Amino acid sequence: MDQLVIEGRHPLKGTIRISGAKNAALPILAATLLTGGTFRLQNIPRLVDIKTFTDLMTDLGVIVDYSADNDSDVLNIDSSGLSDHEAPYDLVRKMRASILVLGPLLSRTGKARVSLPGGCAIGARPINLHLKGLELMGAKLRLKKGYIEARAGRLNGAHIYFDTPSVTGTENLMMAAVLAKGTTVLRNAAREPEILALGQMLNQMEAKIKGLGSDTVKIEGVRKLRPVDWAIIPDRIEAGTYMMAVGTAGGELIIENLLANHLEAVISKLRSTGLQIEGDNTRISVRKKGNLHSVDIKTLPYPGFPTDLQAQIMVLMALADGLSVITETIFENRFMHVAELRRLGADIKVEGRSALIKGINELNGAPVMATDLRASASLVLAGLAAKGTTTISRVYHLDRGYECLERKLAAVGANIKREKA
Ligand code: EPU
């Protein structure tokens, strides 16, 4: 198994280019199941989660063709030969986002058999809202041997209210509704930029969706969709992570190929910590001058502060002047990184859904273990700041969601390398 070895305290200088967003690419891949014909997807990040998802699609009978050279970020996809409707336990267990095939399979073929995802490192993560929505649209669902078995004739439009806004829930139901009979209204829908991007692609495919970007989405079902060429939006979480790397390692980075308007809450908080952030929507500079100031943070659905950057900003707070409180409102168990950060000397107490952080002057390198994707990123940020060597094991978590992380960081001056454990 690979591990990352970081010698801390090397300030960053240079330019990092942001890759396509994992959480935008996954639903867009799922949307290609809605109709046959060739889709050409650009800016696809080369990540383990994308490979897992395309393996699932291949199992379903879809042709997934990475363009000629291995390094390409272009994928050609043709689901004309869709011949299966099952997402097996082995794949769903590896990646919960496999649930995104449920809506499109059901609306295109009238049947789907998808393993019910279990809990995961960050919380129970039920999918009851996906299932309730599909039932309201007329699907017959039953749970058999750990699988959701879904059947439907043509789905019917329905009025669906989300008790809590769910990102993949909104995406799944949008994909189910585009081919349904009549109008579907999703209320209290999630409105992350990745959902907007999916909706825009579906509209390009000739779906009829209104209200995109708001919490009320109206979808008028159509009979037929067509394949399109589409580019994946930049990964706002990757961009936020590198902005925060400047906060822990020091120095100055230019971050390019991002969409800064997707990071308003993050940029505003980072400015309050004292980081200097300037630039336009697609290219910014981030500079650290002086000590970090503590700020309180509460994770919220978009446009609030994203839970996917909570672990990373905690490292900044561990090194800031004063006390801060970070409250996680999205997932009930997303503080697994705290015990690892404490191994580096961080002073953090968890009380219920809040972490109380007392900033200290320095962290000290130590061996630590990654527990999930974003927790791993926080350990890298901590390693960049720490005195001495930090060794991070279980980095396969990072490979699920950060394209070439150690190469990107090494290219801007970090002392980081990958080794076999
Ligand atoms: N929830 C329910 N019932 C449901 C669905 C969700 O109670 O049927 C609850 C969840 O338990 C959670 C909250 O609603 O408390 C929000 O969960 P959501 O469904 O929005 O999360 P998700 O769709 O499973 C996506 C991202 C996550 C990201 C969350 C929150 C993808 C593929 N995954 O997950 O990304 O943390 O939204 O923004 O888009 C990551 O990239 O590291 C990651 C975990």
Boltz pocket constraint, residues with backbone or C-beta under 6 A from the ligand:
constraints:
  - pocket:
      binder: B
      contacts: [[A, 22], [A, 23], [A, 26], [A, 97], [A, 123], [A, 124], [A, 125], [A, 126], [A, 127], [A, 128], [A, 129], [A, 130], [A, 131], [A, 164], [A, 165], [A, 166], [A, 167], [A, 168], [A, 169], [A, 190], [A, 307], [A, 308], [A, 329], [A, 330], [A, 331], [A, 332], [A, 373], [A, 374], [A, 401]]
      max_distance: 6.0
